[in-house]
Amino acid sequence: MSSIFTKIINREIPSDIVYEQENIIVIKDIYPKAKIHLLIIPKKEILSVDDLKREDSKLISEMFFVAQKVAKDMDIDWAYQLHFNVWKEWWQEIMHLHMHLLSDK
């Protein structure tokens, strides 16, 4: 079964897309926890940080460069935080790896 993120990536459900490239999409969180709350999502379906494989290292690295680019484009590159939640016990609500970018600026 596909995650909601896969359905967004495949354009089966709408989302507010902020940025997209070949392997990564960035969308606005529908339940923001800050003034700016974005989700940086690899297009490859990976359940969680615990499910990463060595071959995913370039993709994960690219997520951080995408975060850097988006923050700079939004002029918040001086005041933001990044984080991953891992599994439901630690607030990972959607089982498709994603990184949060948050800023109150």
Buried (B, 14 or more C-beta within 10 A) or exposed (E): EEBBBBBBBEEEEEBEEBBBEEBBBBBEBEEEEBEBBBBBBBBBBBBBBEEBEEEBEEBBEBBEEBBBBBBEEBEBBEEBEBEBBBEEEEEBEBBBBBBBBBBEE
